[in-house]
Amino acid sequence: MKFKIFTITILLTLYLPTSAKAFNPADLEQLRQTGSCVECDLSAVQLPNALLSNTDLRGANLSGANLSRADFRRANLQGANLSGASLIYANLSNANLTGSNLIVAALIGANLTRTTLVGAGLNLAKLPSANLTNADLRLADLTGADLSNAKLNFADLRGADLRNADLENATLKETKLNTTIMPDGRFHP
């Protein structure tokens, strides 16, 4: 019993925002003033419905942030940490998320059309009903991701890891799947 409580405490410390892990107000002000905040700390920030199209957030820490319904069209989030972030119904079309961390992120119903997610970590991400049409997911880690009812038409999944991913009712019209590890754990050349 003590081990379970200890484990839960550790997990909560790592994944839930706390006052010690709060965003830097100066970084938020920089983003508001300039539309750019490279490698800044915006962890646990509350920006639902924010207009952030064309922003430069390369390498930013947005872990645990509430970015639901935010507009990130054409934003540069390359290498950003969005682990545990809420991006429910966010618009990330044409955004660059190359090498970003989206582990356990909620992207339910998000628009990710023509988004670049090359090498992104999407382990256990929630993407049901997300639109990933023409998305570039080469070498992305989608282990355990929920892609149920997602639109993956014309997406590039070459080299992606889809082990234990939920693809129930997902559409895969003309999706590039060669050299992909599929949900059944088999490697498909």
N, C-alpha and C positions, 0 to 999 in steps of 0.2 A: 504494500500500500504506500509506504514512504517513497519507494522508487517511482511509482506512478505520479505522485504529487510533485516530486522533484522534476520528472520529465515534463509534465505539463507546465510547471513554472518556467523551465528553460525554454520551451517552445513559445510560450506567451511572451517572454522577454525578447526572443528573437524576431517574432512575427507581428506583434502588436505595437503600434506606436505608443510611446510614452513621452512624458515631458522632457526626459533626457534625450530623446531622439527627435525632438521637434525641429521644424525647419528654421532656417536662419532668416529673420525678417529682412535683413539687408539684401539677401539674395532675391527674395520675393519682390522687393522694391526695384532691384536692378532689372528683373524680368519685366515688370510693369513699365518701366521707363524706356528700356532699350529693345525689348523683344528678344533678348539674348541673355543666357545665364549658363555659360559653359562650366561644367564641373561644380555646379552650385549645390547647396543642400536645401532641397524642398521636401524632405521626408515628412510624411504625415500631413502635408498641406491640404487644405480644403478648398478646392477650386472647381466645384461642379458647374457645368455650363460655361466654363471659361473659353474665351476666344483666343486661341494660341496658334492660329495658322501661321505658317512661315517662321516660327520661332526657332532659335538655335539653343537646344538643351543637350548638346553633346556631353556625355559623361555625367549628367546631372543625377543626383540621388532623389528619386521621387517614390521611394519605397513607402508603402502604406498610404499613399496619397489618395484622396477622393477626387477623381477627374472624370466622374460620370457625366456623360453628354458633352464633354469638352470638345472643341473643334481644334484638332491638331493637323489639319490638312497641310501637306507639304512641309511639316515641321521636321527638324533634324534632331532625332533622339538617339543617334548612334552611340552605342556603349552606355546608354542610360540604365539606371537601376530602377525598374518599375515593379519590383517584386512585391506581391501582396497589394498592389494598387487596384483601385476600382476604376475601370475604364468602361463601365457599362454604357452601351449606346454611344460611345465616343466616336468621333469621326477622325480616323487616322489615314484617310486615303492619301496616297502618294507620299506618305511620310517615310523617313529613313530610320529604321530601327535595327540596323545591322549590328550584330553583337550585343544587343540589349538583353537585360535580364527581366523577363516577365514571368518568373516562377510564381505560381499560385495567383497570378493576376486574374481579375475578373473582367473579361472582354465580351460579356454576354450582349449579343446583338450589335457589336461594334462594326463599323465600316472600315475594313482594311483593304479595300480594292487598290490594286497597284502599289501596295506597300512593300517595302524592302525589309525582310526579316532574315536575311542571310546570317546563319550562325547564331540566331537568337535562342535564348533559353526559355522555352515555353512549357517546362515541366509542370504538370498538374494545373496548367492554366485552364480557365473556364471560358470556352469559346462557343457555347451553343448559339445557333442562329446567327453567328458572325458571318460577314460577307468578306471572303478572302479571294474573290475573283481577281485573276491576274497577279496575285501576290507572289513574291519571290521568297520562298521558304527553304531554299537550298541549305543543306547542312544544319537546319534548325532542329533543336531537341524538343520534340512534342511528346515525350514519354508521359503517359498517363493523362494527357490533355483531353478535355471534353470538347469534341468537335461535332457533337450531335446536331443535326439539322444545319450545319454550316455549309456555305457555298464556297467550294474550292475549284470552281470551273476555271480552266486555263492556268491554274496555279502551278508553280514550279516547286516540286517537293523532292527533287533529286538529292539523294544523300541524307534526307531527313530521317529522324528516328521517331517512328510512330508506335513503338511498343506500348501496349496497354492503353492506347488512345481509343476513345469512343468516337467512331465514325458513323454511328447509326443515323440513317436517313441523310447523310451528307451527300451533296452533289459533287461529282468528280469529273465532269465533262471535259475531255481533252486535257486532263491534268497530267503533268510530267511526273512520273513515279519511278523512273529507273534508278537503280542503286538505292532503294529505300528499304528501311526496316519497317515492316508492316505490323499491325496490332497483334498478329499471331506469333510475332517474334522471329519470323523467317526473313531472311535477306532476299530481296527481290532485285535482280539485276535489270 
